């Protein structure tokens, strides 16, 4: 069975679950993986630097150390180390985007994705 893995430069759907969000404990965001470093030694932890498209400009670059809780062929579920925040990653789809974002947000995301695409040489 192939396991879901994050790759540098790729966009993903990310859902965060955290009591600090109040009654609406869940937040959704498209994210781009900028750097990924395994912690090794069987700890199931990794450092992740990513671009958080749903945050305001100037605070979109984020860093988490994530402890993997569960991983399948379609998702990775973990916890941000040292917090109560749970994080779920899976492939970004138009259906998911349409469920969570309006047309203006989708246009902004498409612009971000076009500007971060590798250039053809």
N, C-alpha and C positions, 0 to 999 in steps of 0.2 A: 504494500500500500504506500502510495506517495503521500508524504506529509506536507502540509501547507508551510511555506517558508517565505519570509520577507526578503525582498531583493532591493539593493541600492538603486535609487533613481526611479523606482516604480511607485505608482499611486495605489492606495488601498482605502477601503471603507474602514473607519475606526469608530467604535462605540465605546464611550466611557461611562462607567457607573460609579457614582460617588455620593455619599450622603450629604456632602457639602453643597451639592446642587439643589438641595431642598426637596420639596415634594416631587418634582420632576428630576429624579435622580440620574437620568440618562441624557447624554449629549452625543450627537453624531457629527462626524467630520471626515471629509476626504483628507488624507495625509499623503505626503511624499517622503519616502525613506531617503535620508541623506547619508547616514552612516549607521552601520550595524557592526557591533563587536561582541562576539561570544565571550562569556566570562570563563568558560572551560571548567575543568575538574568535575564534570557531571552535575554542576549546580543548577542547570536548566535556567540560568540567568543570562541576559544579554543587555548591553547598553545600546540604546536607540536614539539617534538624533533624527528629528523629522520636522518637516514643514507642515504646520497645522493650518489648513486653508480656511477654517471657520473662525479663527481668531483675528482680531484687528491687526492691521499693519503695524509692524514694530515689535510685536510679541508673538509672531508666528513660528519662530524657530524654537523648538522644544527638545528637551533631553529627558529620557526616563531610563532607569534601570528596571527591567521587567523580569519577573519570575514567572516562567511558564507554568500554568496550571493544567491545561489540556490543549492538545493539538491534534487535528484530524487532517484529512485531505482537503478540507474546505475552510478551515478557520484556525486561528491561534488565539487562545484565551489565557490571560495572565493577570498579574497584579503588579502595579508600580511599587517597587520595593520601598518600604518605610511609610507607606500611605494605606488608606482604606480604598484607594481607587483601583477598580478592576477595568481591564481593557480587552476589547475584542477586535481582532483584525480579520478581514476577509476581502476577497476580490471586489473591487469597485465596479458597480454595474449601473447602467442607466436607470433601471427600475429602482434601485436603492436611492440613487440621487433624486429621482422624481418624487419619492416618498418623503424625503427629508428637507428638500431645498426648493425655493421658488425660482422662477425664470432668471431673475437678476443674479442670484447666487450661482446658478448654473453657468451663465455667461462669464462671470468672474472666474469660475473654476476652469472653464475651457480656455480662457486667456492664460491663466497660470500654467496649465498643462502644455499649451503651445510654446510658451516662453521657456519651459524647463525641458522640452524635448531635446534629445541629442541632435546636434547639427550634422547634416550629411557632408562628408568631406569628399 
